């Protein structure tokens, strides 16, 4: 499974719905820097995205 999918699916899971979810953008990565950026942008409508550093 790709790392960004693990982060996204966990953050939007039914189990996470009762929490205020934040994802630290500098703690996500994969083989291409653009890929987690796309995933974080899509996730930003459902969770708070933390700082780049």
Secondary structure, DSSP 8 states (H G I E B T S, - for coil): --HHHHHHHHHTSGGGGGS--EE-GGG---SSHHHHHHHHHHHTTTSEE----
